[in-house]
């Protein structure tokens, strides 16, 4: 594997051990003692109430009814602005249906927070096969499946739907059919709009490496890749030859500061290496007859009744006095349907094909009819391509009345208000443990935005009539056309603080907490530092993202424990752009506990971002990222590498099974190099009771501290044995105690079970995490919440010396989230009453 020649440690492990490690005998799921219990649970698991069929029937009725008329309300809204670590996605709303253009990682969470109901979504348009555009598809698909959407149509380059083939082992779509539209049909049409496909192709390159990549993929059998049976025959291809050339050229620029702030986009060569097609879309709303002007009808003497309907339908009518009223006289003008374009030119190698496509010319200033002029052009094109003289000239060819909206990394808006609301509140408890977020792109309500609402392009023009997108920036297309760039996410810190200060008894409790904190030692060792980026389970919600924990081992070494969807966005919010890029360059290893999507779907985006962080610093090379994970993850990563964007050469896999306690599979030399690279004395894993190939892990540092991470699991004796005398146990606590039956069915732990695990292993402190999303703010407390038990929140950072402080927060937290906590208590009472009624009924029947 020639690309690792400059990294001896990686060469040793990869060339001599990984191949052998992958052949190590594993305890198969069917052979484990857990198997019989699991099979019984699965066989006896109660079926979920079949509400999906009812939802589908309701949807079909509404759909058939909606086909009869053209919608009167149509608007376009930015969901994800494209800022670093943020989804890029555009939502088209009508009073009948929804359409999504691109679906980057984190789209699901933004849709949830901003109430962009996905229940009416049936069409998703993808401009290019990069993670920035498709990373959120699996999560969105699961969401729309749950709300009864029977089918989703994908529009995009050939192979767009293969993201679901690649993720089929951890994204199960039982009730949702995914179809890929045929580009050869040239357009899509329904009762809302007509969408023309505009394929754009990368210029023919003389780089033989790129043709080698394409030929290698084309010779592969997709199922073979998914099954992990294909060997990596492209290891000595330099995927980034063109990008490195651009980076070297840029590094010679005098404007070194600008390069660090706006690095050469790795998307340019990364994407074109494998995917040589992009698709833009020309969208035209269906014509709509002008509505009836009732005032003019009254003036003309038209009586209420059926004559009004005839006039509205375009028919002239005769009144009783013999006068004729023409439809055109009492109706507003017909709306021929505005045109808007959604485009992406992924790199300068696509530019010739892009700017010379004649389909765009029909909607530029030379258009034959005014109604053909584009009202809006939405650009997913990277900033460095948009700044190209040729691209700017293409933009200038549009009418002066055309708006341009850029959704790309030029934006700084990360799109979430909820994360700031809760963080500003928690910050009052302890400014270090709950620091304010370094999200400089969020607007404050007291600060005037850059632009204001207007239908005049000169009033909102930024950088030559280009508006940089912000989340919730919208364009109304019908009934009135208007760009509203002021409707965007803004925070009001003062109101957040007022919300908690208005709670009875809160100020007194906070004062008491601050007095208690004075007696604790503030001289705390800086490392290890644990930063919780995601503390929720299954799917993200407004306040808890899916699993992701940063472990800052030292000032030069960073590890990550799990990496669910949206982890990268959380990283950017917490550390800020410069800080996050520094963390990414220090990131040596990602540990993946098991292959459920909420624990590893963010890994691909993280790998790409890490590479970009190195290029931003002007690095000519960088070490591979060590991935400690179930070896089965290679099926997914290999498929993505071959079909979408190359990344295998940027990682080095060490299977979790190779680190298993008492079955350690690494040889002495490789183990030594691994430990040295991560500053550890020992890294050991054990299989835990959750799903096939799920592991817990213990990390023992060279200075002596020991941290155990459970991943997802039911109470597990092996984990207790592994984590003996840990300084810190980070354990999942998905369910409250009364839901132990549900916890068993889903193979999770309750809060008390997690705490008891820490007690049995002699852990000095236990932090609970991975809460069910029903506990969005706070889990239910019980008597087991003692002085060595803490609760994890998103964007919480702790050092070992800070741990004793965490239990002091409980009284204040109960007051801060009193309404949420009261709702949890009421639910518990209702459950208890239902259980008592069921028991009484059963007793009476017997």
C-alpha positions in Angstrom: 0.0 0.0 0.0 2.3 2.7 -1.4 0.5 5.7 0.0 1.6 4.8 3.5 5.3 4.6 2.7 5.9 7.8 4.6 4.1 6.6 7.7 6.1 3.7 9.2 3.7 2.9 11.9 0.7 2.6 9.5 2.8 0.6 7.1 3.6 -1.9 9.7 0.0 -2.4 10.9 -1.6 -2.2 7.5 0.9 -4.3 5.6 1.7 -6.9 8.2 -1.3 -7.1 10.5 -4.6 -5.8 9.2 -5.0 -8.5 6.6 -4.2 -11.1 9.2 -6.4 -9.5 11.8 -9.4 -9.5 9.5 -9.0 -13.3 9.3 -9.1 -13.7 13.1 -11.8 -16.1 14.3 -14.7 -14.2 15.8 -17.4 -15.4 18.2 -20.3 -15.5 15.7 -23.6 -14.0 16.9 -25.3 -17.3 16.6 -22.6 -19.0 18.8 -22.8 -16.5 21.6 -24.7 -17.2 24.8 -26.7 -14.0 24.0 -28.1 -15.6 20.8 -30.7 -17.8 22.4 -32.0 -15.0 24.6 -32.1 -12.6 21.6 -33.9 -15.0 19.4 -36.6 -15.6 22.0 -36.9 -11.8 22.4 -37.3 -11.3 18.7 -39.8 -14.1 18.3 -42.0 -12.8 21.1 -41.5 -9.1 20.4 -45.0 -7.5 20.3 -45.8 -6.1 16.9 -45.9 -2.3 16.5 -49.5 -1.1 15.8 -49.9 -1.0 12.1 -50.6 2.7 11.6 -48.5 2.9 8.4 -51.3 1.5 6.2 -53.8 4.1 7.5 -51.4 6.9 7.0 -50.8 5.8 3.4 -54.5 5.6 2.7 -55.0 9.2 4.0 -52.0 10.4 1.9 -53.4 8.8 -1.3 -56.8 10.5 -0.8 -55.2 13.9 -0.4 -52.9 13.3 -3.3 -55.7 12.4 -5.7 -57.7 15.5 -4.5 -54.6 17.7 -5.0 -54.1 16.6 -8.6 -57.2 18.5 -9.6 -55.8 22.0 -9.2 -52.6 24.0 -9.4 -51.5 25.1 -5.9 -52.1 28.8 -5.1 -49.2 29.0 -2.6 -45.6 28.1 -3.5 -42.4 29.2 -1.7 -38.8 28.2 -1.5 -37.1 28.0 1.8 -33.4 27.4 2.7 -33.2 24.5 5.2 -29.5 24.0 5.3 -27.3 26.9 4.4 -24.2 24.9 3.4 -22.0 26.4 6.1 -19.2 24.2 7.4 -20.5 21.3 9.2 -24.0 22.2 8.2 -26.5 20.5 5.8 -27.1 22.0 2.4 -30.7 21.7 1.4 -33.5 23.6 -0.2 -37.1 23.0 0.5 -39.9 23.8 -1.9 -43.3 24.2 -0.2 -46.7 24.1 -1.7 -50.1 23.7 -0.1 -50.2 20.2 -1.6 -46.7 18.8 -1.6 -43.0 19.3 -0.8 -39.8 19.0 -2.9 -36.2 18.8 -1.5 -33.1 19.8 -3.4 -30.1 18.1 -2.0 -30.0 16.5 1.4 -26.8 16.9 3.3 -26.0 15.4 6.6 -28.1 17.0 9.3 -31.1 17.8 7.2 -33.3 15.6 9.3 -32.5 17.5 12.5 -33.0 20.9 10.9 -36.3 19.8 9.4 -37.4 18.7 12.9 -36.5 21.9 14.6 -37.9 24.2 12.0 -41.1 22.2 11.5 -40.4 21.5 7.8 -42.9 18.6 7.8 -41.5 15.7 5.8 -44.8 13.9 5.6 -45.6 15.5 2.2 -42.2 14.9 0.7 -42.1 12.6 -2.3 -39.4 14.0 -4.6 -35.7 14.7 -3.8 -33.4 16.2 -6.4 -29.7 15.7 -6.1 -27.2 17.9 -8.0 -24.1 15.8 -7.5 -23.0 12.6 -5.7 -21.0 14.1 -2.9 -21.6 13.6 0.9 -22.5 17.2 1.1 -25.5 16.5 -1.0 -26.5 12.9 0.0 -25.3 12.4 3.6 -28.7 13.1 5.0 -30.7 10.8 2.7 -30.6 7.7 5.1 -31.9 9.7 8.1 -34.6 11.5 6.1 -35.7 8.3 4.5 -36.2 6.7 7.9 -38.2 9.7 9.1 -40.6 9.8 6.1 -41.1 6.1 6.3 -42.3 6.5 9.9 -44.9 9.1 8.9 -46.4 6.9 6.2 -44.8 8.1 3.0 -45.0 5.0 0.7 -42.5 6.0 -2.0 -39.8 8.5 -2.6 -38.5 9.5 -6.0 -34.9 10.4 -6.3 -33.8 12.6 -9.2 -30.1 12.9 -9.9 -27.0 11.4 -11.5 -27.1 7.6 -12.2 -26.4 5.7 -9.0 -28.0 8.2 -6.6 -30.2 5.5 -5.2 -27.2 3.3 -4.4 -26.7 5.1 -1.2 -29.6 3.0 0.1 -28.0 -0.2 -1.2 -24.8 0.7 0.6 -26.6 1.5 3.9 -29.1 -1.3 3.8 -27.5 -3.2 6.7 -28.0 -0.3 9.2 -30.9 1.7 7.5 -33.8 -0.7 7.2 -36.5 0.6 4.9 -39.4 -1.9 5.1 -42.3 0.4 4.3 -40.6 2.8 1.9 -39.9 2.3 -1.8 -37.1 4.3 -3.3 -37.2 4.9 -7.1 -34.6 6.7 -9.2 -36.0 8.9 -12.0 -34.6 8.2 -15.5 -32.6 11.2 -16.8 -33.3 10.1 -20.3 -36.9 11.3 -19.8 -35.4 14.8 -19.8 -37.9 16.2 -17.4 -40.3 15.6 -14.6 -43.8 16.9 -14.4 -46.7 17.0 -12.0 -49.5 19.4 -11.2 -47.2 21.8 -9.4 -44.3 22.3 -11.8 -42.2 21.0 -14.6 -38.5 20.2 -13.9 -36.1 19.9 -16.8 -32.9 17.9 -16.2 -29.6 19.6 -17.3 -26.8 17.1 -17.2 -23.3 18.6 -16.8 -20.2 16.6 -17.5 -16.6 16.9 -16.3 -14.1 17.8 -19.0 -12.0 15.0 -20.4 -8.9 14.8 -18.3 -5.5 13.5 -19.3 -4.9 12.1 -15.8 -4.8 8.4 -16.3 -5.3 7.8 -12.6 -8.9 9.0 -12.9 -9.8 6.7 -15.7 -8.2 3.9 -13.7 -10.5 4.6 -10.9 -13.6 4.6 -13.1 -12.5 1.4 -14.8 -11.8 -0.3 -11.5 -15.3 0.6 -10.2 -17.0 -0.5 -13.4 -15.4 -3.9 -13.2 -16.7 -4.4 -9.7 -19.8 -6.3 -8.8 -21.9 -4.1 -6.4 -23.0 -7.0 -4.2 -19.4 -8.1 -3.9 -18.4 -4.6 -2.6 -21.3 -4.7 -0.1 -20.3 -8.1 1.1 -16.8 -6.8 1.7 -15.3 -9.4 -0.7 -13.5 -7.0 -3.0 -9.8 -6.2 -2.6 -8.5 -2.7 -2.8 -6.7 -2.5 -6.2 -6.5 1.2 -6.4 -4.2 1.9 -3.4 -1.4 3.5 -5.3 -3.7 5.9 -7.2 -3.1 9.5 -6.2 -6.7 10.6 -5.8 -5.7 14.2 -5.1 -3.0 14.9 -7.6 -5.0 17.7 -9.1 -6.1 19.1 -5.7 -2.5 19.0 -4.4 -1.4 21.0 -7.5 -4.0 23.6 -6.8 -3.1 23.6 -3.1 0.6 24.1 -3.9 -0.2 26.9 -6.3 -2.4 28.6 -3.6 0.2 28.1 -0.9 2.6 30.3 -3.0 0.0 33.1 -2.9 0.9 36.1 -0.8 -2.6 36.0 0.7 -1.8 33.1 3.1 -4.4 34.2 5.6 -7.1 33.9 3.0 -6.0 30.4 2.1 -6.4 29.3 5.8 -9.8 30.8 6.0 -11.1 29.5 2.6 -9.1 26.4 1.6 -9.1 25.0 -1.9 -12.2 22.8 -2.0 -11.3 19.1 -1.8 -14.7 18.5 -3.5 -13.3 19.6 -6.8 -11.0 16.7 -7.5 -12.5 14.3 -5.0 -15.8 14.3 -6.7 -14.6 14.4 -10.3 -12.3 11.5 -9.6 -15.3 9.1 -9.4 -18.4 11.0 -10.4 -18.1 12.9 -13.7 -21.7 14.0 -13.9 -23.7 16.7 -12.2 -27.3 17.6 -12.8 -28.9 21.0 -12.6 -32.6 21.7 -12.7 -34.8 24.2 -14.5 -38.1 24.5 -12.7 -41.2 26.2 -14.0 -44.4 26.4 -12.0 -47.5 25.3 -13.8 -49.6 28.2 -15.2 -52.4 29.3 -12.9 -55.5 31.2 -14.0 -55.9 34.6 -12.4 -58.2 34.7 -9.4 -61.5 36.5 -9.4 -61.5 40.2 -8.5 -64.7 40.4 -6.4 -64.7 44.2 -6.3 -64.8 44.5 -10.0 -67.6 41.8 -10.1 -69.6 44.0 -7.8 -68.9 47.1 -10.0 -70.2 45.2 -13.0 -73.3 44.1 -11.2 -72.6 40.3 -11.1 -74.8 38.7 -8.5 -73.6 36.0 -6.1 -74.0 32.5 -7.4 -72.9 30.3 -10.3 -72.0 33.2 -12.6 -69.0 33.9 -10.5 -67.7 30.4 -11.0 -68.2 30.7 -14.8 -66.3 34.0 -14.9 -63.5 32.5 -12.8 -63.2 29.6 -15.2 -62.6 32.1 -18.1 -66.1 32.2 -19.5 -67.9 35.5 -20.4 -71.4 35.8 -19.0 -74.6 37.7 -19.8 -76.5 39.4 -16.9 -80.3 39.7 -16.6 -80.2 43.2 -18.0 -78.6 41.9 -21.2 -75.1 43.3 -20.5 -72.1 41.0 -21.1 -69.3 40.8 -18.5 -66.1 39.4 -19.9 -63.9 37.2 -17.7 -60.8 39.2 -18.5 -62.5 42.3 -17.1 -63.1 40.9 -13.6 -60.1 38.5 -13.1 -56.5 39.2 -12.2 -54.0 38.4 -14.9 -53.0 34.8 -15.3 -49.8 33.7 -13.7 -47.8 31.9 -16.4 -45.5 30.3 -13.7 -42.2 31.7 -12.7 -38.9 29.9 -13.5 -36.2 29.1 -11.0 -33.0 27.2 -11.5 -31.1 25.0 -9.1 -27.5 24.5 -10.3 -24.2 23.1 -9.2 -20.9 23.2 -11.0 -18.8 21.1 -8.6 -15.4 22.2 -9.9 -13.7 24.1 -12.6 -13.3 20.9 -14.6 -17.1 21.1 -15.1 -17.1 24.7 -16.1 -17.0 24.4 -19.9 -19.9 22.0 -20.0 -21.8 24.1 -17.5 -21.5 27.6 -19.0 -21.9 26.4 -22.6 -25.1 24.5 -22.0 -27.8 26.0 -24.3 -30.7 25.1 -21.9 -29.6 27.8 -19.5 -29.5 30.4 -22.3 -33.3 30.1 -22.7 -33.7 31.7 -19.3 -31.0 34.3 -19.4 -31.4 38.0 -20.5 -31.6 36.9 -24.2 -34.8 34.9 -23.5 -37.4 35.4 -26.2 -40.3 36.0 -23.7 -40.3 37.8 -20.4 -42.0 34.8 -18.8 -39.0 32.7 -19.6 -36.6 34.9 -17.6 -35.3 33.1 -14.5 -36.7 34.8 -11.4 -34.2 32.9 -9.1 -31.0 30.9 -9.5 -30.0 28.8 -6.6 -26.3 28.0 -6.6 -24.9 24.9 -4.8 -21.6 25.7 -6.6 -18.5 26.0 -4.3 -17.3 29.5 -3.6 -14.0 29.2 -5.4 -15.9 28.1 -8.6 -18.4 30.9 -8.2 -15.5 33.4 -8.1 -14.1 32.1 -11.3 -14.3 34.8 -14.0 -16.1 32.4 -16.4 -18.7 31.5 -13.9 -19.3 35.2 -13.0 -19.7 36.0 -16.7 -22.3 33.2 -17.0 -24.2 34.7 -14.0 -24.0 38.2 -15.5 -25.8 36.9 -18.6 -29.0 36.6 -16.6 -31.5 39.5 -16.4 -30.9 42.2 -13.8 -34.2 41.2 -12.2 -32.9 37.6 -11.5 -32.0 36.9 -7.9 -29.0 34.6 -7.1 -28.9 32.6 -3.9 -25.7 30.8 -2.9 -26.0 27.7 -0.7 -22.4 26.7 0.0 -19.5 27.0 2.5 -19.5 30.8 2.0 -22.3 30.8 4.5 -21.7 30.9 8.2 -25.3 30.1 9.4 -25.5 26.8 11.2 -29.2 27.0 11.4 -30.2 26.0 14.9 -31.7 28.2 17.6 -32.5 25.3 20.1 -28.8 24.4 20.7 -28.1 28.0 21.7 -31.2 28.3 23.9 -30.2 25.3 26.1 -26.5 26.1 26.1 -27.0 29.7 27.2 -29.2 28.4 30.1 -26.7 25.7 31.1 -23.9 28.2 30.9 -25.4 29.9 34.0 -24.6 26.8 36.0 -21.0 26.5 35.2 -19.3 28.5 32.4 -16.5 26.1 31.8 -18.5 22.8 31.8 -21.1 24.5 29.6 -19.2 27.0 27.6 -21.0 29.3 25.1 -20.8 27.9 21.6 -18.3 29.3 19.1 -21.0 29.6 16.5 -20.1 33.0 15.2 -22.5 32.7 12.2 -25.7 32.9 14.2 -27.5 36.2 14.1 -28.6 38.0 17.3 -32.0 39.6 17.2 -30.6 42.9 18.4 -28.2 43.0 15.4 -29.6 44.1 12.1 -29.2 41.4 9.4 -27.3 42.1 6.2 -30.3 42.3 4.0 -34.0 43.2 4.3 -37.2 41.9 2.8 -38.0 43.4 -0.6 -38.9 42.4 -4.1 -36.2 44.7 -5.4 -32.9 43.1 -6.1 -30.9 46.2 -5.3 -32.3 46.3 -1.8 -30.9 42.8 -1.0 -28.0 42.7 -3.3 -24.8 41.3 -1.6 -21.7 40.8 -3.8 -23.2 41.7 -7.1 -26.7 40.5 -6.6 -25.7 37.3 -4.9 -27.4 36.6 -1.6 -25.5 34.2 0.7 -28.1 31.7 2.1 -29.1 31.5 5.7 -31.4 29.0 7.2 -35.1 30.0 6.7 -34.2 32.6 4.1 -37.2 32.2 1.7 -38.5 33.2 -1.7 -42.2 33.4 -2.4 -43.2 32.4 -5.9 -46.9 32.4 -5.6 -49.3 34.2 -5.1 -46.8 37.1 -4.8 -43.2 37.0 -5.8 -40.8 38.3 -3.1 -37.5 37.4 -1.7 -37.5 37.4 2.1 -33.9 37.2 3.3 -34.8 38.6 6.7 -36.7 35.6 7.8 -33.8 33.7 9.1 -32.7 32.0 12.4 -31.8 34.5 15.1 -31.2 34.1 18.8 -32.0 36.4 21.6 -29.8 35.5 24.5 -31.5 37.9 26.9 -34.8 36.1 26.4 -33.2 32.7 27.0 -31.9 33.9 30.4 -35.2 35.6 31.3 -37.0 32.2 30.7 -35.1 30.6 33.5 -34.8 33.6 35.8 -38.6 33.8 35.8 -38.9 30.3 37.3 -39.9 30.4 41.0 -37.0 29.5 43.2 -34.4 29.3 40.4 -32.4 32.4 41.4 -32.1 31.1 44.9 -31.1 27.6 43.8 -28.5 29.1 41.4 -27.0 31.2 44.2 -26.7 28.2 46.5 -25.0 26.2 43.7 -22.5 28.9 43.1 -21.7 29.0 46.9 -21.1 25.2 46.8 -18.8 25.5 43.8 -16.5 27.8 45.7 -15.3 24.9 47.8 -14.2 22.8 44.9 -10.6 22.8 43.6 -10.3 24.9 40.4 -6.8 23.7 39.8 -7.7 20.8 37.6 -5.4 18.9 35.3 -6.3 20.0 31.7 -6.3 16.5 30.3 -8.1 14.3 29.6 -10.9 16.5 28.5 -14.2 14.9 27.4 -16.5 16.8 25.2 -20.0 15.4 24.6 -21.2 16.3 21.1 -24.1 14.0 21.0 -26.0 12.4 23.9 -29.3 11.2 22.3 -30.3 7.8 20.9 -31.7 6.7 17.6 -32.4 10.0 15.8 -31.4 13.6 16.5 -33.7 16.1 18.1 -33.4 19.8 18.7 -31.3 19.5 21.9 -29.6 16.1 21.7 -27.8 14.9 18.7 -26.8 11.3 18.1 -23.8 9.7 19.7 -20.4 11.4 19.5 -17.8 12.1 22.2 -14.4 13.9 21.7 -11.7 12.7 24.0 -8.8 15.2 24.1 -6.0 13.0 25.4 -3.3 15.8 25.4 -2.6 19.0 23.6 -1.6 17.1 20.5 -3.8 13.9 20.5 -7.5 13.6 20.1 -9.7 10.5 19.9 -13.4 10.2 19.2 -15.9 7.7 20.7 -18.7 7.1 18.1 -19.7 9.5 15.4 -23.4 9.7 14.6 -25.0 11.8 11.9 -24.4 15.5 12.6 -21.3 15.0 14.8 -19.2 17.3 12.5 -21.8 20.1 12.8 -21.6 19.8 16.5 -17.8 19.9 16.3 -18.0 23.2 14.4 -20.6 24.7 16.8 -18.6 23.9 19.9 -15.0 24.7 18.8 -15.7 27.3 16.0 -14.2 27.0 12.5 -10.6 27.5 13.4 -10.8 25.4 16.6 -12.6 22.5 14.9 -10.1 22.4 12.1 -7.3 22.2 14.8 -9.2 19.4 16.5 -9.5 17.5 13.2 -5.8 17.8 12.5 -5.1 16.4 16.0 -7.7 13.6 15.6 -5.8 10.4 15.5 -8.5 7.8 16.0 -12.3 7.2 15.9 -13.7 4.4 17.9 -17.0 3.0 16.6 -18.8 0.8 19.1 -21.3 -0.9 16.7 -22.8 -0.4 13.3 -26.1 1.3 14.1 -26.5 4.4 12.0 -26.7 6.7 15.1 -23.2 5.7 16.0 -21.3 5.9 12.8 -23.2 7.7 10.0 -21.2 10.8 10.6 -17.8 9.1 10.0 -17.7 9.8 6.2 -18.3 13.5 6.6 -15.7 13.6 9.4 -13.0 11.9 7.2 -13.6 14.4 4.4 -13.5 17.3 6.8 -10.3 16.1 8.3 -8.6 16.1 4.9 -9.9 19.6 4.2 -8.5 20.8 7.6 -5.1 19.5 6.6 -5.2 21.2 3.2 -6.4 24.4 4.9 -3.2 24.4 6.9 -1.1 23.9 3.7 -0.2 20.3 4.6 1.2 18.3 1.6 0.4 15.0 3.3 -1.2 13.7 6.5 -1.4 10.5 8.5 -4.4 8.1 8.0 -7.1 8.2 10.6 -7.1 5.1 12.8 -10.6 3.6 12.9 -11.3 1.1 15.7 -14.5 -0.5 14.6 -16.3 -3.7 13.8 -14.6 -5.0 10.7 -18.0 -5.2 8.9 -17.9 -1.4 8.6 -15.6 -2.0 5.6 -18.6 -3.1 3.5 -20.1 0.3 3.8 -16.9 2.3 3.5 -15.6 0.3 0.5 -18.9 0.8 -1.3 -18.8 4.5 -0.7 -15.2 4.7 -1.7 -15.8 3.1 -5.0 -19.1 4.6 -5.9 -19.1 8.1 -4.5 -15.9 9.6 -3.1 -12.5 8.0 -2.4 -11.6 7.7 1.3 -10.1 4.3 2.1 -6.6 5.5 1.7 -7.3 8.1 4.4 -8.1 5.5 7.1 -6.5 2.5 8.7 -8.9 0.0 10.2 -8.1 -2.0 13.4 -11.1 -4.3 14.1 -12.5 -4.1 17.6 -12.3 -7.9 17.8 -8.5 -7.6 17.4 -8.4 -5.7 20.7 -10.7 -8.0 22.6 -9.8 -8.6 26.3 -8.1 -12.0 26.8 -8.2 -12.6 23.0 -5.9 -9.8 21.9 -5.2 -10.3 18.3 -2.5 -7.7 17.6 1.1 -8.9 17.7 3.4 -7.2 20.2 5.1 -4.9 17.8 1.9 -3.6 16.2 0.2 -3.2 19.6 3.2 -1.2 20.9 3.0 1.2 17.9 -0.7 1.6 18.2 -0.5 2.5 21.9 2.4 4.9 21.3 0.5 6.6 18.5 -2.5 7.2 20.9 -0.5 7.7 24.1 -2.1 4.7 25.7 -0.9 1.8 27.8 -3.8 -0.3 26.9 -6.9 -0.3 24.7 -9.2 -3.3 25.2 -12.7 -4.2 24.0 -15.4 -6.8 24.9 -18.5 -7.8 23.1 -21.6 -6.3 24.7 -25.3 -7.3 24.7 -26.8 -5.1 22.1 -26.5 -6.3 18.5 -24.1 -8.3 16.4 -20.6 -7.0 16.7 -21.3 -4.5 19.4 -18.4 -3.7 21.7 -17.5 -1.7 24.8 -14.0 -0.3 25.2 -11.5 0.7 27.9 -8.8 3.2 27.3 -5.9 3.3 29.8 -3.6 6.2 29.4 0.2 6.1 29.8 -0.2 8.5 32.8 -2.6 6.0 34.5 -6.1 7.2 34.1 -8.7 4.8 32.8 -11.9 5.5 30.9 -14.5 2.9 30.0 -17.2 3.5 27.3 -20.1 1.1 27.1 -21.5 1.9 23.6 -25.0 0.5 23.5 -25.7 -2.5 25.7 -27.9 -4.2 28.3 -26.2 -4.8 31.6 -23.1 -6.8 30.7 -20.8 -8.7 33.1 -18.0 -8.7 30.6 -18.0 -4.9 30.5 -17.9 -4.8 34.3 -14.9 -7.0 34.2 -13.2 -4.9 31.5 -13.8 -1.6 33.3 -12.7 -2.6 36.8 -11.5 0.5 38.8 -12.1 3.0 36.0 -11.7 6.6 36.8 -14.7 7.2 34.6 -17.5 5.1 33.1 -19.5 6.6 30.3 -22.5 4.4 30.0 -25.7 4.4 28.0 -28.9 5.0 29.9 -31.6 4.9 27.2 -34.7 4.2 29.3 -36.0 5.1 32.7 -36.4 2.3 35.2 -40.2 1.8 34.7 -39.5 1.0 31.0 -37.3 -2.0 31.7 -39.4 -4.2 29.5 -38.9 -1.8 26.5 -35.2 -1.6 27.4 -34.9 -5.4 27.2 -36.7 -5.5 23.8 -34.4 -2.9 22.4 -31.3 -4.3 24.2 -30.6 -1.1 26.1 -30.0 -0.2 29.8 -32.2 1.7 32.2 -30.7 4.5 34.3 -30.4 2.4 37.4 -28.8 -0.5 35.5 -26.2 1.9 34.1 -25.5 3.2 37.6 -25.3 -0.2 39.0 -22.8 -1.3 36.3 -20.5 1.6 37.5 -20.9 0.5 41.1 -20.1 -3.2 40.3 -16.9 -2.3 38.3 -15.8 0.1 41.0 -15.8 3.1 38.7 -14.9 6.3 40.6 -17.6 8.2 38.5 -20.3 7.3 36.1 -21.7 9.7 33.4 -25.0 8.7 31.8 -25.6 9.3 28.1 -27.5 8.0 25.0 -30.9 9.0 26.4 -34.1 8.2 24.5 -35.4 11.2 22.7 -38.4 11.2 25.0 -35.9 12.7 27.5 -35.0 15.6 25.3 -33.9 17.8 28.2 -33.6 15.7 31.3 -33.9 12.0 32.3 -36.0 11.0 35.3 -34.0 10.9 38.5 -34.1 8.2 41.2 -32.4 7.4 44.4 -29.5 5.8 42.6 -28.4 9.3 41.4 -25.6 9.7 44.0 -22.6 11.9 44.4 -20.6 9.9 41.8 -23.2 10.0 39.0 -23.6 12.7 36.4 -25.8 13.4 33.4 -24.3 14.2 29.9 -25.6 17.1 27.8 -24.7 18.0 24.3 -21.8 20.5 24.3 -20.7 19.7 27.8 -17.0 19.4 28.6 -15.5 17.9 31.7 -12.1 16.9 33.0 -11.6 14.2 35.6 -11.2 16.9 38.3 -14.6 18.4 37.3 -16.6 15.2 37.8 -17.5 15.8 41.5 -19.2 19.0 40.5 -21.8 17.4 38.2 -24.2 16.0 40.9 -24.5 19.5 42.4 -26.4 20.6 39.3 -29.4 18.3 39.9 -31.6 20.7 42.0 -31.1 23.5 39.6 -31.6 21.3 36.5 -35.0 20.1 37.9 -36.1 23.7 38.3 -34.6 24.8 34.9 -36.5 22.1 33.1 -39.4 21.9 35.4 -42.1 21.7 32.7 -40.3 18.9 30.9 -39.7 17.1 34.1 -43.3 17.4 35.2 -44.4 15.9 31.9 -42.1 12.9 32.4 -43.6 12.4 35.9 -47.2 12.6 34.5 -46.3 10.1 31.8 -45.0 7.8 34.5 -48.3 8.2 36.5 -50.3 7.4 33.4 -48.3 4.3 32.7 -48.8 3.1 36.2 -52.6 3.7 36.0 -52.8 1.8 32.8 -50.8 -1.1 34.3 -53.1 -1.2 37.3 -56.2 -1.2 35.1 -54.8 -4.0 33.0 -54.0 -6.0 36.1 -57.5 -5.5 37.5 -59.1 -6.4 34.2 -56.9 -9.6 34.0 -57.9 -10.5 37.5 -61.6 -10.0 36.9 -61.5 -12.1 33.8 -59.8 -14.9 35.6 
